[in-house]
Amino acid sequence: MPGRFVYWMNVSVDGYIERGPGEHDGPDGPEWVSIDEELHREFNRRAAAMALSVEGRVVRDLMDPFWPDAVHDESLPGYMREYGAIWTAQPKVLVSRTRTEAGHGTRVVGADGDAVEQLARIRQETEGDIGVGGADLASQLLDAGLVDELMLFTHPAVLGGGRPLFDPPRSGERAPIRLALLEEQHFGTGVVLRRWEVVRE
C-alpha cells in the first residue's frame, strides 16, 4: 500500500495557525499555544510513529538547528531532548526551490521540477504515515488530492485572524472536502486532538 500524507498542526478554535509571520520562532511557540509535558510527549509519540516527514523551507528553518542541538542540551527537559533525537534521526524530505542539500537524513526536492509530482511518487514508494509540516505545502497537496489525514491539535484560543490552516487555492475554487473522524483525545491544558480522514468517493 502507498504511504499516507498526514498534515498535523497546532490550530486555534477559529482555524488559524498563526497571527503573523515569525510567531512560531523558538521552541515555545506563540503564547496562545498550550504545550505542556503531557502534550509534548504525545507529539513525541506521534512523530516517532511516522515513516517519513515532509517539510517546507519555513518549517525546516524553525526545526534546524534547534532540535538537533537539543539532543545534547542538558538544560532542556528530557521530553524535549527526546523529540530532538526523534526529529534528527527520522528520514525527511525538504521541499525547496533554492536549496540542494540538507543534513540529518534529508532528501531535497523541488529545485529541478514539480515538487508535488515528486512528492506523489515518494508517497507511492513509502509504507506508513508521512508527516506534513507547513500550510503552504499542505495546501498544495490538498489541491492535488494527496492529503489523506488531518491531525489537528486545537488550542483553547480565538485569534480573530491570521494564517489559516489552509491557503486559498492557487487557481479556481476548492470543492468541499468531506472528512471522517478517526480519533479524539483531550489534554489537561484544554487542547483537543482530532484526527480526520479525507473521504474519497
Secondary structure, 3 states (H helix, E strand, C coil): CCCEEEEEEEEECCCEEECCCCCCCCCCCCCCCCCCHHHHHHHHHHHHCCCEEEEEHHHHHHHCCHHHHHCCCCCCCHHHHHHHHHHHHCCEEEECCCCCCCCCCEEEECCCCCHHHHHHHHHHHCCCEEEEECHHHHHHHHHCCCEEEEEEEEECCCCCCCEECCCCCCCCCCCCCCEEEEEEEECCCCCEEEEEEECCC
